[in-house]
Amino acid sequence: MMKNFTKGFLFGAVATIGAVAGALVSFKKAVVEPIEQEEQRFEDNRKKAMRKGRSAHHG
């Protein structure tokens, strides 16, 4: 009986850890990465605007 309990407990613990890890990966893909991509796009646009502004004054 104790052997079955130990196996079940370990399996449950591993399954729970796997579920939490999956949830974290899903959250990162769905929430964090789009925000980082948007920030990168804004940064790229800002750099382009600065280069364009400088070249307009020196041309």
Secondary structure, DSSP 8 states (H G I E B T S, - for coil): -HHHHHHHHHHHHHHHHHHHHHHHHHHIIIIIHHHHHHHHHHHHHHHHHHHHHHHHHH-
